Amino acid sequence: MARLNTFFIQPEDWPDPEQIATIRGTEARHMVTVLRTPPGSEIRLVDGKGRSGRFVFEKGSKNEAIVREVETTVHERPSGGVVLALGWNKSKRRDWVLEKAVELGALGIVFWRAARSQGKPPATPKDNWKDKLIQSAKQCGNVFLPSLDIVDGIDGVAALSASFDSRIMAWEKAEPEDLLGPDRLAERTLVVFGPEGGFDDREAEKLQTNGFDAVSLGNSILRWETAAIHTLSLALYSRERRT
């Protein structure tokens, strides 16, 4: 079977079994106006929460597409995984990190304003950030979207960490022998990165006081986005090795 075109539907719009669903907004316009999907075509839907399914497109307009369920599969999210807490940077590469986070199976992304951050993050995640996640998920086939959040400084990161099995800070001052490896990312893990200027002393002390293990990412000086992707690659390897 040829690969079906994939579209995103809001979780609250997912239909009950054998029912009709309505796709709205950008996804509907892409299906109806851009791709000119003919009625009767079979498509694939995902909701970013682990559900995927085959549907038949019945009819549509510019802003709505009506589809009928054929089959739904509910996927179980892996028990372990990584949430990245990224010190805020004025980075044109942020979109790239969002895309790769979906491909590599990140559980979530948290932005926080560090003492050495360039600028400050918005009060809430931007809509276009989620759009980047959705487009990446449709391309790579991931049925889960990473969560997106913004917390208030290092104190917000410390408070967030209480719900995790493991807490790690990627720190340029960590001992070389404390090299991050995949075995340290098997549980539900929060990994914190400073901005391109690094953590200041208070931030490093705050994290260590709250149970974060300082780890090294190696001898190379990695850019902000390279360090994040390297960590997610290790976590993916750890997860795939266990399945």
C-alpha positions as CSV (number, residue, x, y, z in Angstrom):
1,M,0.0,0.0,0.0
2,A,1.2,3.5,-0.9
3,R,2.0,5.7,2.1
4,L,-1.1,7.7,3.1
5,N,-1.1,11.4,3.4
6,T,-1.0,12.3,7.1
7,F,-3.0,15.1,8.8
8,F,-3.2,16.3,12.3
9,I,-6.5,16.5,14.3
10,Q,-6.9,18.0,17.7
11,P,-7.2,15.3,20.4
12,E,-10.6,16.6,21.5
13,D,-11.9,16.2,17.9
14,W,-11.0,12.5,17.6
15,P,-14.2,10.7,17.0
16,D,-15.8,7.8,18.8
17,P,-15.5,4.5,17.0
18,E,-17.0,4.4,13.6
19,Q,-18.0,8.0,13.8
20,I,-17.5,11.2,11.7
21,A,-14.7,13.7,12.6
22,T,-14.1,17.2,11.4
23,I,-10.6,18.5,10.6
24,R,-10.4,22.3,10.9
25,G,-8.2,25.2,10.0
26,T,-4.7,24.8,8.4
27,E,-4.9,21.0,8.1
28,A,-8.3,21.1,6.4
29,R,-7.0,23.8,3.9
30,H,-4.0,21.7,3.1
31,M,-6.1,18.6,2.5
32,V,-8.8,20.3,0.4
33,T,-7.2,23.3,-1.2
34,V,-3.5,22.5,-1.6
35,L,-3.5,18.7,-2.1
36,R,-7.0,18.7,-3.7
37,T,-7.8,15.4,-2.0
38,P,-10.8,13.8,-3.8
39,P,-13.8,12.5,-1.8
40,G,-13.4,8.8,-1.1
41,S,-9.6,9.0,-0.6
42,E,-8.1,7.2,2.4
43,I,-5.9,9.3,4.7
44,R,-4.1,8.9,8.0
45,L,-4.8,11.0,11.1
46,V,-2.7,11.5,14.2
47,D,-3.6,13.5,17.3
48,G,-0.1,13.9,18.9
49,K,-1.2,11.9,22.0
50,G,-0.6,8.4,20.6
51,R,-3.6,7.8,18.4
52,S,-3.4,7.2,14.7
53,G,-5.9,5.9,12.3
54,R,-7.1,5.4,8.7
55,F,-10.0,7.5,7.6
56,V,-12.0,8.2,4.4
57,F,-12.3,11.8,3.3
58,E,-16.0,12.4,2.6
59,K,-16.3,16.1,1.8
60,G,-14.7,19.4,2.6
61,S,-14.6,23.2,2.3
62,K,-11.9,25.7,2.6
63,N,-11.8,25.4,6.4
64,E,-13.3,22.1,7.2
65,A,-12.8,18.5,6.1
66,I,-15.2,15.7,7.1
67,V,-13.7,12.3,7.5
68,R,-15.1,8.9,8.5
69,E,-13.1,6.4,10.6
70,V,-12.0,3.1,9.2
71,E,-9.5,2.0,11.9
72,T,-7.9,3.5,15.0
73,T,-4.7,2.4,16.8
74,V,-3.8,3.6,20.2
75,H,0.0,3.5,20.8
76,E,1.5,3.3,24.3
77,R,4.1,6.0,25.1
78,P,7.4,4.6,26.2
79,S,7.9,4.6,30.0
80,G,11.3,6.4,29.7
81,G,12.4,9.4,27.8
82,V,13.9,12.8,27.9
83,V,12.6,16.3,28.5
84,L,15.0,19.0,27.4
85,A,15.1,22.2,29.5
86,L,16.9,24.7,27.3
87,G,18.3,28.0,28.5
88,W,16.8,30.6,26.2
89,N,18.8,31.9,23.3
90,K,18.1,34.2,20.4
91,S,18.6,31.4,18.0
92,K,17.5,31.0,14.4
93,R,18.1,27.3,14.9
94,R,15.2,26.9,17.4
95,D,12.9,25.6,14.7
96,W,15.4,23.0,13.8
97,V,15.6,21.8,17.4
98,L,11.8,21.5,17.5
99,E,11.7,19.4,14.4
100,K,14.5,17.1,15.4
101,A,13.0,16.7,18.9
102,V,9.9,15.1,17.3
103,E,12.0,12.8,15.1
104,L,14.1,11.6,18.0
105,G,11.2,11.1,20.4
106,A,11.7,13.8,23.0
107,L,9.0,13.7,25.7
108,G,9.0,17.5,26.0
109,I,10.8,20.8,25.6
110,V,11.0,23.5,28.3
111,F,12.5,26.9,27.7
112,W,13.8,28.9,30.7
113,R,15.4,32.3,31.0
114,A,19.0,32.0,32.3
115,A,21.2,34.7,33.8
116,R,23.2,34.7,30.5
117,S,20.3,34.3,28.1
118,Q,20.1,36.5,25.1
119,G,16.6,38.1,25.5
120,K,13.7,36.4,27.2
121,P,11.2,33.8,26.1
122,P,7.5,34.7,25.6
123,A,5.1,34.1,28.5
124,T,3.6,31.0,26.8
125,P,4.8,28.8,23.9
126,K,4.1,30.2,20.5
127,D,1.5,28.6,18.2
128,N,4.1,28.3,15.4
129,W,6.2,26.2,17.6
130,K,3.5,23.6,17.8
131,D,3.0,23.9,14.1
132,K,6.7,22.9,13.6
133,L,6.1,19.9,15.8
134,I,3.1,18.8,13.9
135,Q,4.7,19.1,10.5
136,S,7.7,17.1,11.7
137,A,5.4,14.4,13.2
138,K,3.5,14.1,9.9
139,Q,6.8,13.6,8.0
140,C,8.5,11.2,10.3
141,G,5.5,9.2,11.5
142,N,5.8,9.9,15.2
143,V,2.4,9.6,16.8
144,F,3.5,11.6,19.9
145,L,4.2,15.4,20.1
146,P,6.6,16.6,22.7
147,S,5.0,18.8,25.3
148,L,6.0,22.5,25.2
149,D,6.4,24.7,28.3
150,I,8.2,27.8,29.6
151,V,9.2,28.1,33.2
152,D,10.5,31.1,35.3
153,G,14.3,30.9,35.5
154,I,16.4,28.3,37.4
155,D,13.9,28.2,40.2
156,G,11.2,27.1,37.8
157,V,13.5,24.4,36.5
158,A,14.2,23.1,40.0
159,A,10.5,23.0,40.8
160,L,9.7,21.1,37.6
161,S,12.4,18.5,38.3
162,A,10.5,17.0,41.3
163,S,8.3,14.8,39.0
164,F,11.3,13.1,37.2
165,D,13.0,9.8,37.9
166,S,16.4,11.3,36.9
167,R,17.8,14.8,36.7
168,I,20.9,15.8,34.7
169,M,22.7,19.1,34.0
170,A,24.9,19.2,31.0
171,W,27.8,21.3,32.3
172,E,31.1,22.3,30.8
173,K,32.7,22.1,34.2
174,A,31.7,18.5,34.8
175,E,34.5,16.0,35.2
176,P,35.6,14.4,31.9
177,E,34.9,10.9,33.3
178,D,31.3,11.8,34.0
179,L,30.5,11.5,30.3
180,L,26.9,11.2,29.4
181,G,25.9,7.8,28.0
182,P,22.7,6.2,26.9
183,D,22.4,4.1,30.1
184,R,21.8,7.3,32.1
185,L,18.8,8.2,30.0
186,A,16.7,5.0,30.4
187,E,14.3,6.5,32.9
188,R,12.1,9.6,32.6
189,T,14.8,12.2,32.7
190,L,15.0,16.0,32.8
191,V,18.2,17.2,31.1
192,V,19.0,20.9,31.6
193,F,21.2,23.0,29.3
194,G,22.4,26.5,29.9
195,P,22.3,29.2,27.1
196,E,25.4,29.6,24.9
197,G,27.0,31.6,27.7
198,G,26.6,28.6,30.1
199,F,25.2,28.4,33.6
200,D,26.3,31.0,36.1
201,D,27.5,29.9,39.6
202,R,24.1,30.3,41.3
203,E,22.3,28.3,38.6
204,A,24.8,25.4,38.8
205,E,24.6,25.4,42.6
206,K,20.8,25.4,42.5
207,L,20.7,22.5,40.2
208,Q,23.2,20.4,42.2
209,T,21.4,21.2,45.4
210,N,18.2,19.9,43.9
211,G,19.6,16.5,42.9
212,F,20.9,17.2,39.4
213,D,24.0,15.1,38.3
214,A,26.5,17.1,36.4
215,V,27.6,15.4,33.2
216,S,30.0,16.1,30.4
217,L,29.1,15.9,26.7
218,G,32.8,15.4,25.7
219,N,35.8,17.6,24.9
220,S,34.2,19.5,22.0
221,I,32.5,22.8,22.7
222,L,29.0,22.1,21.4
223,R,26.5,24.6,20.2
224,W,23.2,24.9,22.1
225,E,21.2,22.9,19.5
226,T,24.0,20.3,18.9
227,A,24.1,19.5,22.6
228,A,20.4,19.0,22.7
229,I,20.3,16.7,19.6
230,H,23.3,14.7,20.8
231,T,21.4,14.0,24.1
232,L,18.2,13.0,22.3
233,S,20.2,10.7,20.0
234,L,21.7,8.9,23.1
235,A,18.2,8.6,24.5
236,L,16.8,7.2,21.3
237,Y,19.6,4.6,21.2
238,S,18.8,3.7,24.8
239,R,15.1,3.3,24.0
240,E,15.6,1.3,20.8
241,R,18.0,-1.1,22.5
242,R,15.4,-2.0,25.2
243,T,12.6,-2.8,22.7
